[in-house]
Amino acid sequence: MDALRRGDFLDGDRVRAWLRIAAGVTAAAVAVALATSHDGRDASGKPLGTDFVSFWTASRMALAGAAPQVWDIARHGAAEAEIFGPSDGYVAFFYPPIFLLICWPLALLPPVTALAAWLTVTGGAALAALRAWSGRRLGTLAFFAFPAVFVTAGHGQTAFLTTALFAGGATLIDRRPVLAGMLFGGLAFKPHLAIVLPVLLLAGRQWRCLGAMVATGAGLAALSVAAFGIEAWAGFLATAEVARATLEEGLVDPAKMVSVFAAVKLLGGTTKLAFALHGGVAVAVLAVAVWVVRTAASGAAIAALAAAATVLASPFLLDYDLMLSAVPMIFLLREGLAGGFRDYEKIGLLAAFVLPGVARGLASAASLPLAPAVSLGLFALVVGRVRATSPR
């Protein structure tokens, strides 16, 4: 137990060796996936980047002047099938029109080229933001060894972008609070990952950052209305019930998800029980975060707490969204390297680092949903660190 508490076995040489192995495995997996792909499809016949087909289809519809129809599931689904052919299932577009502003130019490129550009730009932004957040301590090797990077790339998903915005804001909040707020405001394209931040910014009296976040989100919403019309927002709001049914009826496999809600469903609990337990955990986490923020010495500590709490707040969270855990992980790493690691921080960092690579497999094969427990542990470590370094 002392080895787990202190984590002395996780010394620099061993960690670097493990990172090289993990990065090598990732590189090999990518090489195999590309080598066995054909005509933009993987060995199983699915389009490369899976979820990205929804974004590219939305872009094509918007470029054709049919932006409001993106939220018409029948029309978006028909367009998706026409472009990419038969598949195992429809990939919905449940994002607000703000995200369509980001997707808009994608279909100017062929799908595979657009996917490569999307991952290069957003992945590069995430790497740059996380390196800045780490004080340049994060190397490229560690980034590509993090399993969430591979999972995000494999799905062509948005987690690089959300992480870049969160980490960028966290880096700037104490020096450039308005610019940090503008980056946080960009998270409005994925609202369920932006619900904790404003609460903690308010509790921490980060007025300039909070004001910039709200103004940026409102500005992006107004810009999307100007670009696509109010009908686009009406269409988005109309999909809310479908999105809720997707969650409640298990149309997205709970094994792919990492929330308390999904864990309860995976273990056989009812939807009501899953919502009740998830809501209880989310409220408790938010209450603890608000309490701690009242004593937080820095905006950076608030941002780290917000990121750790966000991973526990939304019931609709998939394994690629664990990319966001890099923000609190780097906070702990940075503080530990500067002044020494506290008990269980090293082993907690190891568990959080490995989690995105094993969460789905363990949930699918053994009905073992570890993600909420690991995420709660990470949150507790951030709480302990912030309280230990903040004035009372």
Buried (B, 14 or more C-beta within 10 A) or exposed (E): EEEEEBBEEBEEEEBBEBBEEBBEBBEEEBEEBEEEBEEBBBEEEBBBBBBBBBBBBBBBBBBEEBBBBBBBBEBBBBBBBEBBEEBEEBBBBBBBBBBBBBBBEBBEBEBBEBBBBBBEEBBEBBBEBBBBBBEEBBBEBBBBBBBBBBBBBBBBBBBBBBBBBBBBBBBBBBEBBBBBBBBBBBBBBBBBBBBBBBBBBEBBEBEBBBBBBBBBBEBBBEEBBEBBBEBBBEBBEEBEEEBEEBBBEBEBBBBBBBBBBBBBBBBEBEBEBBBBBBBEBBEEBBEBBBEBBEEBEBBBBBBBBBBBBBBBBBBBBBBBBBBBBBBBBBBBBBBBEEEEBBBBBBBBBBBBBBBBBBBBEBBBEEEBBBBBEBBBBBBBBBBBBBBEBBEE
